[in-house]
Amino acid sequence: MALGKIVHYAVDAVLVSTVVAGIRRSSGFAVNTTLIPDPTMRSFADRFLGVGETIFDMAAATSVNSDYFRKDSRR
């Protein structure tokens, strides 16, 4: 039971990080990690956000190569 909760929280954290990466990509607004005073926590936050960037890149690459997605011509 405890392992299931840990996995659940880890997946939730990756999803939050991926949403933040999508916000950064679509709007240009990014989390300012330089405001975190502790260098260890700042490094953790940068790595946490980097995981979201990686997952977002993988999802974007998958959608480009998929027949289920098409590029919107309105942009």
MDAnalysis code that builds the backbone (N, CA, C; Angstrom):
import MDAnalysis as mda
import numpy as np

u = mda.Universe.empty(225, n_residues=75, atom_resindex=np.repeat(np.arange(75), 3), trajectory=True)
u.add_TopologyAttr("name", ["N", "CA", "C"] * 75)
u.add_TopologyAttr("resid", np.arange(1, 76))
u.add_TopologyAttr("resname", ["MET", "ALA", "LEU", "GLY", "LYS", "ILE", "VAL", "HIS", "TYR", "ALA", "VAL", "ASP", "ALA", "VAL", "LEU", "VAL", "SER", "THR", "VAL", "VAL", "ALA", "GLY", "ILE", "ARG", "ARG", "SER", "SER", "GLY", "PHE", "ALA", "VAL", "ASN", "THR", "THR", "LEU", "ILE", "PRO", "ASP", "PRO", "THR", "MET", "ARG", "SER", "PHE", "ALA", "ASP", "ARG", "PHE", "LEU", "GLY", "VAL", "GLY", "GLU", "THR", "ILE", "PHE", "ASP", "MET", "ALA", "ALA", "ALA", "THR", "SER", "VAL", "ASN", "SER", "ASP", "TYR", "PHE", "ARG", "LYS", "ASP", "SER", "ARG", "ARG"])
u.atoms.positions = np.array([
    [0.818, -1.191, 0.000],
    [0.000, 0.000, 0.000],
    [0.867, 1.262, 0.000],
    [1.930, 1.286, 0.789],
    [2.794, 2.471, 0.857],
    [3.518, 2.687, -0.466],
    [3.915, 1.603, -1.115],
    [4.598, 1.731, -2.406],
    [3.661, 2.320, -3.453],
    [2.401, 1.933, -3.407],
    [1.414, 2.479, -4.339],
    [1.232, 3.976, -4.165],
    [1.235, 4.444, -2.921],
    [1.099, 5.884, -2.673],
    [2.328, 6.643, -3.158],
    [3.501, 6.064, -2.953],
    [4.731, 6.712, -3.409],
    [4.722, 6.848, -4.929],
    [4.336, 5.784, -5.614],
    [4.261, 5.822, -7.082],
    [3.216, 6.843, -7.522],
    [2.088, 6.879, -6.846],
    [1.024, 7.824, -7.184],
    [1.520, 9.267, -7.043],
    [2.181, 9.579, -5.944],
    [2.698, 10.934, -5.728],
    [3.796, 11.277, -6.723],
    [4.620, 10.298, -7.079],
    [5.676, 10.542, -8.063],
    [5.081, 10.861, -9.429],
    [4.064, 10.128, -9.830],
    [3.399, 10.383, -11.117],
    [2.718, 11.748, -11.091],
    [2.077, 12.082, -9.983],
    [1.460, 13.403, -9.857],
    [2.494, 14.517, -9.973],
    [3.648, 14.327, -9.347],
    [4.707, 15.340, -9.409],
    [5.209, 15.514, -10.842],
    [5.351, 14.420, -11.568],
    [5.800, 14.507, -12.964],
    [4.749, 15.214, -13.805],
    [3.476, 14.957, -13.551],
    [2.418, 15.633, -14.296],
    [2.417, 17.134, -14.025],
    [2.598, 17.522, -12.768],
    [2.658, 18.947, -12.438],
    [3.856, 19.592, -13.131],
    [4.987, 18.921, -13.115],
    [6.187, 19.442, -13.765],
    [5.983, 19.581, -15.275],
    [5.268, 18.640, -15.871],
    [4.997, 18.691, -17.301],
    [4.051, 19.834, -17.645],
    [3.062, 20.074, -16.800],
    [2.148, 21.206, -17.015],
    [2.918, 22.520, -16.931],
    [3.815, 22.633, -15.959],
    [4.627, 23.846, -15.824],
    [5.509, 24.028, -17.061],
    [6.033, 22.931, -17.595],
    [6.841, 23.012, -18.823],
    [5.983, 23.482, -19.995],
    [4.745, 23.000, -20.077],
    [3.843, 23.440, -21.141],
    [3.497, 24.910, -21.019],
    [3.311, 25.379, -19.792],
    [3.040, 26.804, -19.585],
    [4.238, 27.633, -20.036],
    [5.439, 27.161, -19.689],
    [6.640, 27.887, -20.099],
    [6.767, 27.932, -21.614],
    [6.475, 26.825, -22.264],
    [6.607, 26.771, -23.726],
    [5.553, 27.631, -24.425],
    [4.334, 27.638, -23.901],
    [3.272, 28.351, -24.605],
    [3.220, 29.840, -24.271],
    [3.631, 30.218, -23.057],
    [3.509, 31.629, -22.677],
    [4.843, 32.332, -22.488],
    [5.894, 31.570, -22.267],
    [7.194, 32.180, -22.015],
    [7.465, 32.459, -20.551],
    [6.462, 32.277, -19.696],
    [6.653, 32.479, -18.263],
    [7.251, 31.225, -17.650],
    [8.313, 31.406, -16.857],
    [8.993, 30.270, -16.242],
    [9.094, 30.486, -14.738],
    [9.265, 29.409, -14.024],
    [9.462, 29.472, -12.587],
    [10.844, 30.059, -12.316],
    [10.903, 31.060, -11.455],
    [12.171, 31.720, -11.134],
    [12.815, 30.972, -9.964],
    [13.640, 29.977, -10.281],
    [14.258, 29.173, -9.234],
    [15.407, 29.902, -8.541],
    [15.833, 31.037, -9.079],
    [16.904, 31.781, -8.417],
    [16.429, 32.405, -7.112],
    [15.109, 32.465, -6.892],
    [14.577, 32.991, -5.643],
    [14.650, 31.985, -4.492],
    [14.991, 30.736, -4.799],
    [15.126, 29.715, -3.761],
    [16.507, 29.877, -3.126],
    [16.559, 30.209, -1.842],
    [17.856, 30.524, -1.232],
    [18.776, 29.316, -1.029],
    [18.209, 28.161, -0.742],
    [19.020, 26.976, -0.480],
    [19.492, 26.359, -1.797],
    [20.808, 26.229, -1.994],
    [21.304, 25.687, -3.272],
    [20.857, 24.252, -3.540],
    [20.704, 23.457, -2.499],
    [20.266, 22.073, -2.691],
    [18.826, 22.035, -3.178],
    [17.972, 22.828, -2.570],
    [16.568, 22.868, -2.998],
    [16.433, 23.491, -4.386],
    [17.272, 24.495, -4.692],
    [17.248, 25.103, -6.020],
    [17.635, 24.069, -7.079],
    [18.662, 23.273, -6.782],
    [19.089, 22.226, -7.709],
    [17.986, 21.183, -7.889],
    [17.329, 20.829, -6.783],
    [16.222, 19.876, -6.860],
    [15.087, 20.437, -7.716],
    [14.757, 21.707, -7.526],
    [13.687, 22.332, -8.307],
    [14.050, 22.373, -9.790],
    [15.302, 22.689, -10.099],
    [15.734, 22.709, -11.503],
    [15.641, 21.325, -12.130],
    [16.050, 20.295, -11.384],
    [15.953, 18.930, -11.909],
    [14.490, 18.505, -12.047],
    [13.659, 18.883, -11.073],
    [12.229, 18.573, -11.108],
    [11.585, 19.189, -12.354],
    [11.910, 20.448, -12.627],
    [11.361, 21.102, -13.815],
    [11.963, 20.527, -15.095],
    [13.194, 20.078, -15.036],
    [13.828, 19.442, -16.195],
    [13.146, 18.145, -16.583],
    [12.667, 17.408, -15.593],
    [11.922, 16.175, -15.892],
    [10.656, 16.511, -16.669],
    [9.978, 17.569, -16.270],
    [8.773, 17.991, -16.991],
    [9.079, 18.411, -18.415],
    [10.208, 19.097, -18.602],
    [10.627, 19.485, -19.959],
    [10.862, 18.244, -20.822],
    [11.511, 17.244, -20.244],
    [11.787, 16.016, -20.987],
    [10.500, 15.297, -21.363],
    [9.589, 15.174, -20.418],
    [8.314, 14.507, -20.700],
    [7.517, 15.299, -21.735],
    [7.528, 16.622, -21.617],
    [6.818, 17.455, -22.592],
    [7.414, 17.269, -23.986],
    [8.743, 17.231, -24.093],
    [9.394, 17.003, -25.388],
    [9.015, 15.645, -25.969],
    [8.970, 14.631, -25.105],
    [8.598, 13.296, -25.584],
    [7.151, 13.274, -26.073],
    [6.263, 13.945, -25.361],
    [4.859, 13.997, -25.783],
    [4.708, 14.766, -27.093],
    [5.457, 15.859, -27.237],
    [5.390, 16.636, -28.471],
    [5.923, 15.824, -29.651],
    [7.015, 15.113, -29.442],
    [7.577, 14.292, -30.518],
    [6.625, 13.158, -30.901],
    [5.965, 12.592, -29.920],
    [5.000, 11.526, -30.204],
    [3.814, 12.065, -30.987],
    [3.345, 13.248, -30.630],
    [2.191, 13.806, -31.337],
    [2.541, 14.217, -32.760],
    [3.773, 14.666, -32.996],
    [4.188, 15.034, -34.353],
    [4.191, 13.808, -35.255],
    [4.602, 12.674, -34.716],
    [4.720, 11.455, -35.519],
    [3.454, 10.610, -35.517],
    [2.379, 11.110, -34.922],
    [1.151, 10.341, -34.816],
    [0.125, 10.811, -35.844],
    [-0.669, 9.858, -36.323],
    [-1.756, 10.198, -37.246],
    [-2.958, 10.783, -36.511],
    [-2.991, 10.672, -35.208],
    [-4.121, 11.157, -34.424],
    [-4.069, 12.663, -34.170],
    [-2.943, 13.300, -34.483],
    [-2.790, 14.736, -34.279],
    [-2.467, 15.408, -35.607],
    [-2.950, 16.647, -35.751],
    [-2.607, 17.434, -36.924],
    [-2.317, 18.845, -36.463],
    [-1.521, 19.571, -37.236],
    [-1.169, 20.928, -36.868],
    [-2.326, 21.854, -37.223],
    [-2.667, 22.723, -36.283],
    [-3.747, 23.681, -36.481],
    [-3.242, 24.778, -37.410],
    [-3.937, 25.028, -38.494],
    [-3.485, 25.992, -39.496],
    [-3.840, 27.433, -39.125],
    [-4.582, 27.649, -38.053],
    [-4.988, 28.991, -37.662],
    [-3.826, 29.810, -37.081],
    [-2.756, 29.208, -36.713],
    [-1.632, 29.943, -36.090],
    [-0.633, 30.320, -37.101],
])
